[in-house]
Amino acid sequence: MLPVRIRPIFAVALSLGVHAGLLLWAVQPPSPPPPEPDLVRVTLTLPPEVKEKPAPPKAKPSKPVRAPEATPPARPPATLAAPPAPTAEEWQLAATYTLKNSKRYRYNWGQQVRSMMGTAIEGERQGMVRVRVEIAPAGTLAKVDVLWSTSELVEKLALQAIRAMPPLPPTPTGEPLIFEKTISLQPFETGWPPSYRYDCLPDPPQFKNPFGWNGAGAPPPAPPPTRREERAEDCHPSDVDASWEEEESELQRQIERNRWGR
């Protein structure tokens, strides 16, 4: 316990200290507030509208450029000169040939017409015409009819040649000669010469239906089969033997006819 005499001094000092502290608190400026933390403000804004650029027009697919090809030279059209007309000796032999409906005469007549029609030219003067001809016994033209043709020009040339034919020998049989003939104006062939080697052989028998009757009475008896002569070496139509050219042409004709297995 403090002594009594120092109590007033202690009280005064304590009072002065309290008042001095109050005075200093009042005079001293208040301490600044604690610093606020820095705030980061983000402002969200819409991006500016960007106008889309118009798409460029689609380019058309270009065709591949080919190098210019060298133009081949123009090929001239194929041509074939007219065959020679039958000679006087050939006409004389044809005037006496009576087999197969005057076969030599008919062939010579077609060759005479073809030789007078001129050169065949590919694409311009080519085609075929088939005519029905009637020749008088004296060898003059009695009638001609065009059955069909593949070219008007060829038909015109054929009729002009027929009307302008020289005088022909009489027909072999002394009767009118009627036949059909195809005149070919082609730049690759002039027709096939016929073969006369087996003309004297009889024609093969034609089929005849034994049951083809009208039903009245008994059916007619079937005709006996015709026997065909096979000895061709003793059956030459003339004194002119077949030439190698004739045999070769006949063989080639058969090859062309049957080349597709028909």
C-alpha positions as MATLAB code, in Angstrom:
seq = 'MLPVRIRPIFAVALSLGVHAGLLLWAVQPPSPPPPEPDLVRVTLTLPPEVKEKPAPPKAKPSKPVRAPEATPPARPPATLAAPPAPTAEEWQLAATYTLKNSKRYRYNWGQQVRSMMGTAIEGERQGMVRVRVEIAPAGTLAKVDVLWSTSELVEKLALQAIRAMPPLPPTPTGEPLIFEKTISLQPFETGWPPSYRYDCLPDPPQFKNPFGWNGAGAPPPAPPPTRREERAEDCHPSDVDASWEEEESELQRQIERNRWGR';
ca = [
       0.000    0.000    0.000;
       1.338    3.468   -1.050;
       2.012    5.907    1.593;
      -0.745    8.467    2.208;
       1.384   11.451    1.235;
       2.075   10.312   -2.246;
      -1.503    9.493   -3.054;
      -2.452   13.005   -4.126;
       0.593   13.228   -6.357;
      -0.252    9.961   -8.038;
      -3.807   11.024   -8.511;
      -2.763   14.307  -10.048;
      -0.306   12.592  -12.393;
      -2.888   10.081  -13.414;
      -5.376   12.845  -14.100;
      -2.893   14.830  -16.122;
      -1.960   11.782  -18.140;
      -5.586   11.036  -18.922;
      -6.312   14.613  -19.950;
      -3.156   14.809  -22.052;
      -4.109   11.615  -23.844;
      -7.582   12.922  -24.539;
      -6.138   16.178  -25.806;
      -3.682   14.442  -28.103;
      -6.425   12.221  -29.491;
      -8.545   15.188  -30.216;
      -5.727   17.129  -31.888;
      -4.236   14.265  -33.863;
      -5.990   13.740  -37.181;
      -7.706   10.516  -37.577;
      -5.743    7.827  -39.264;
      -6.610    7.352  -42.905;
      -8.846    4.447  -43.765;
      -7.151    1.383  -44.973;
      -6.579    1.483  -48.723;
      -9.270   -0.100  -50.714;
      -8.144   -2.969  -52.913;
      -7.839   -2.088  -56.593;
     -10.849   -3.329  -58.483;
     -10.546   -4.454  -62.109;
     -13.642   -3.596  -63.973;
     -14.302   -5.421  -67.207;
     -16.790   -3.951  -69.582;
     -18.280   -6.465  -71.952;
     -19.271   -5.018  -75.249;
     -20.507   -6.726  -78.408;
     -17.996   -6.871  -81.195;
     -18.740   -4.672  -84.139;
     -20.724   -6.303  -86.872;
     -18.499   -7.340  -89.704;
     -20.212   -7.393  -93.026;
     -19.524  -10.586  -94.840;
     -17.853  -10.109  -98.127;
     -19.848  -11.531 -101.025;
     -18.512  -14.872 -102.106;
     -16.760  -14.679 -105.422;
     -18.687  -16.330 -108.266;
     -17.760  -19.898 -108.813;
     -15.546  -20.249 -111.787;
     -16.826  -22.647 -114.385;
     -14.701  -25.740 -114.590;
     -12.486  -25.183 -117.510;
     -12.207  -27.951 -120.004;
      -8.814  -29.473 -120.331;
      -6.970  -27.774 -123.082;
      -5.730  -30.292 -125.549;
      -2.841  -29.668 -127.728;
      -3.984  -29.128 -131.278;
      -3.700  -32.337 -133.163;
      -2.145  -32.372 -136.502;
      -4.907  -32.570 -139.088;
      -4.298  -35.556 -141.304;
      -4.325  -34.777 -144.954;
      -7.663  -35.325 -146.634;
      -7.853  -38.771 -148.187;
      -8.964  -38.696 -151.776;
     -12.092  -40.749 -152.463;
     -11.575  -44.276 -153.729;
     -12.209  -44.767 -157.416;
     -12.461  -47.735 -159.717;
     -12.451  -47.521 -163.464;
     -15.124  -49.268 -165.446;
     -14.296  -52.816 -166.593;
     -13.727  -53.406 -170.293;
     -16.720  -54.296 -172.392;
     -17.053  -57.879 -173.684;
     -15.103  -58.521 -176.858;
     -16.598  -59.651 -180.151;
     -15.363  -63.215 -179.509;
     -17.084  -63.274 -176.104;
     -20.333  -62.070 -177.668;
     -20.083  -64.671 -180.390;
     -19.635  -67.421 -177.803;
     -22.510  -66.031 -175.719;
     -24.844  -66.016 -178.754;
     -24.602  -69.832 -178.923;
     -24.769  -70.604 -175.216;
     -28.255  -71.891 -174.431;
     -27.680  -73.382 -170.957;
     -29.041  -71.843 -167.757;
     -31.284  -69.328 -169.513;
     -28.481  -68.099 -171.799;
     -26.113  -67.562 -168.912;
     -23.209  -66.146 -170.942;
     -25.455  -63.736 -172.790;
     -26.912  -62.378 -169.548;
     -23.474  -61.897 -167.990;
     -22.085  -60.144 -171.080;
     -25.106  -57.864 -171.166;
     -24.477  -56.774 -167.548;
     -20.775  -56.208 -168.222;
     -21.616  -54.104 -171.281;
     -23.906  -51.878 -169.229;
     -21.396  -51.533 -166.396;
     -18.552  -50.620 -168.729;
     -20.658  -47.807 -170.203;
     -21.538  -46.329 -166.797;
     -18.011  -45.007 -166.245;
     -15.789  -44.746 -163.193;
     -17.158  -45.427 -159.735;
     -16.276  -42.739 -157.158;
     -16.665  -43.251 -153.426;
     -19.573  -41.273 -152.028;
     -20.460  -39.593 -155.320;
     -20.950  -42.196 -158.004;
     -21.632  -45.434 -156.212;
     -24.641  -47.636 -155.624;
     -26.611  -50.508 -157.080;
     -29.657  -50.882 -159.278;
     -31.645  -54.009 -160.155;
     -33.584  -54.153 -163.422;
     -35.866  -56.610 -165.149;
     -34.956  -56.865 -168.803;
     -36.661  -58.340 -171.863;
     -34.566  -58.714 -174.999;
     -36.200  -59.470 -178.340;
     -34.995  -62.471 -180.377;
     -33.111  -60.097 -182.681;
     -31.066  -58.760 -179.753;
     -32.856  -55.441 -179.413;
     -34.135  -54.142 -176.104;
     -37.856  -54.753 -175.762;
     -38.515  -53.687 -172.174;
     -36.684  -52.670 -169.016;
     -38.127  -52.040 -165.547;
     -36.270  -50.754 -162.499;
     -37.049  -53.004 -159.521;
     -35.026  -51.078 -156.942;
     -31.991  -48.866 -156.645;
     -29.826  -47.361 -153.911;
     -28.933  -44.191 -155.789;
     -30.843  -42.011 -158.196;
     -27.614  -41.143 -159.985;
     -26.701  -44.796 -160.463;
     -30.198  -45.547 -161.719;
     -29.938  -42.687 -164.199;
     -26.514  -43.816 -165.425;
     -27.713  -47.400 -165.833;
     -30.776  -46.423 -167.880;
     -28.669  -44.140 -170.069;
     -26.212  -46.969 -170.727;
     -29.010  -49.440 -171.515;
     -30.597  -47.101 -174.049;
     -27.219  -46.355 -175.665;
     -26.038  -49.988 -175.995;
     -24.633  -51.027 -179.370;
     -26.437  -53.658 -181.444;
     -26.277  -57.052 -179.796;
     -26.298  -60.489 -181.398;
     -29.554  -62.469 -181.470;
     -30.533  -64.412 -178.406;
     -29.145  -67.982 -178.228;
     -32.569  -69.671 -178.234;
     -34.193  -67.488 -180.873;
     -36.833  -66.507 -178.297;
     -37.263  -63.453 -176.079;
     -34.785  -63.480 -173.222;
     -36.242  -62.319 -169.903;
     -34.076  -61.999 -166.794;
     -33.234  -59.808 -163.798;
     -29.848  -58.216 -163.335;
     -28.199  -56.188 -160.571;
     -25.779  -53.545 -161.823;
     -23.191  -52.619 -159.177;
     -21.331  -49.314 -159.417;
     -18.873  -49.658 -156.532;
     -15.324  -48.338 -156.057;
     -14.082  -51.690 -154.719;
     -15.478  -54.415 -156.992;
     -16.974  -54.885 -160.433;
     -18.931  -58.097 -159.905;
     -18.099  -61.786 -159.945;
     -17.629  -63.603 -163.256;
     -19.785  -66.725 -163.234;
     -18.482  -70.229 -163.592;
     -19.780  -72.300 -166.532;
     -18.041  -75.530 -165.594;
     -21.092  -77.468 -164.392;
     -23.864  -75.764 -166.326;
     -24.628  -78.848 -168.399;
     -25.501  -80.859 -165.309;
     -29.237  -81.015 -164.644;
     -30.569  -78.906 -161.852;
     -31.000  -80.709 -158.547;
     -34.556  -81.987 -158.096;
     -36.805  -79.551 -156.340;
     -38.819  -80.717 -153.375;
     -42.438  -81.398 -154.172;
     -44.895  -82.254 -151.435;
     -46.438  -85.632 -152.329;
     -49.425  -84.799 -150.147;
     -50.147  -81.505 -151.862;
     -53.325  -82.429 -153.728;
     -56.878  -81.141 -153.637;
     -58.290  -84.189 -151.898;
     -60.446  -85.284 -154.834;
     -59.783  -88.872 -155.773;
     -56.648  -90.787 -155.089;
     -53.405  -88.811 -154.537;
     -51.144  -88.720 -157.574;
     -48.144  -91.031 -157.459;
     -44.896  -89.466 -156.401;
     -42.553  -88.815 -159.349;
     -39.432  -90.941 -159.406;
     -36.329  -89.154 -158.127;
     -34.251  -87.575 -160.839;
     -30.733  -88.900 -161.075;
     -28.137  -86.239 -161.532;
     -25.161  -86.823 -163.736;
     -21.976  -86.658 -161.695;
     -19.387  -86.974 -164.440;
     -18.555  -83.324 -164.731;
     -15.333  -83.936 -166.640;
     -17.394  -85.113 -169.634;
     -19.797  -82.198 -169.401;
     -18.161  -79.018 -170.645;
     -20.616  -76.465 -172.023;
     -18.202  -75.248 -174.670;
     -14.754  -75.734 -176.033;
     -13.428  -72.981 -173.799;
     -11.927  -74.532 -170.665;
     -12.260  -72.798 -167.326;
      -9.341  -70.456 -166.681;
      -7.431  -70.027 -163.455;
      -8.959  -66.580 -163.063;
     -12.448  -68.022 -163.340;
     -11.762  -70.732 -160.785;
     -10.136  -68.232 -158.416;
     -13.054  -65.825 -158.727;
     -15.569  -68.580 -158.074;
     -13.649  -69.732 -154.991;
     -13.418  -66.164 -153.694;
     -17.125  -65.674 -154.295;
     -17.948  -68.751 -152.240;
     -15.648  -67.580 -149.431;
     -17.299  -64.176 -149.353;
     -20.747  -65.748 -149.324;
     -19.983  -68.194 -146.513;
     -17.418  -66.236 -144.504;
     -19.809  -65.695 -141.587;
     -20.666  -69.366 -141.311;
     -23.950  -69.086 -143.118;
];
